[in-house]
Amino acid sequence: MTDLRGRTVIVTGGARGLGAEAARAVVGAGARVVLTDVLVDEGRGTAAELGDAARFVPHDVTSEAQWQRVARYTVAEFGAVDGLVNNAGISGGSHLLEEQSVEDFRRIVDIDLTGVFIGMRTVVPLMKQGAGGSIVNISSAAGLMGLAMTAGYGAAKWGVRGLTKVAAVELGTARIRVNSVHPGMTYTPMTAHVGIERGEGRYPRTPMGRVGEAPEVAAAVAFLLSDAASYITGAELAVDGGWTAGPTLRRPAGG
């Protein structure tokens, strides 16, 4: 069982979806959590559900000033920052490269990539003052392969993957581990609008034949935050049902 007792973790985009499940997993493993989001009512509701071990802070991850406020609040409430889950992000919809506007591309990269950079830049000094820490950056299967109609999103998620490795190399001797998690198609409020169906056999594009569930991704996040992953840094963990491993095997009818 993942053990995070005595730790304090910041989870961005924690109001719902993968972020909320990550917060639940962290608290379930014994940690305290500060979850942040621009969705204020939902964020407060999730924090209330998690009880005394959770706090909520409204937060735009593209703002350095707001990141500083989150860090100060976390230290004031819980004394330290031991973990960070950079989960906040947007998909930006599906557009061919030549159809995606420059403004839309920049907005996606600002939230999905620059927000991750600012977050790490903010918490690293605090982790260095303590006993180190663990950072988990949520990328995507789109950060492991070329996925059509995701120019902004794909570029940002590849950037998260690369930034994770740079940080891991720089911070290893400071006892700060940095890893990325790459979910495949996972059922969340952000993906529900595309009409995916849950259940066995409902998503044949993956070898496992189904979409992922948010708690499955959250379990991987909690593992990487914990001492069970003490010698893992600079890694990318695909939680995608085998989607990025290769083409799904298609047997002929009756085969």
Secondary structure, DSSP 8 states (H G I E B T S, - for coil): ----TT-EEEEET-SSHHHHHHHHHHHHTT-EEEEEES-HHHHHHHHHHHGGGEEEEE--TT-HHHHHHHHHHHHHHHS---EEEE--------B-GGGS-HHHHHHHHIIIIIHHHHHHHHHHHHHHHTT-EEEEEE--GGGTS--TTBHHHHHHHHHHHHHHHHHHHHHGGGTEEEEEEEE-SEESTTTGGGT---STTS-TTSTTSS-EEHHHHHHHHHHHHSGGGTT--S-EEEESTTGGGS------TT-
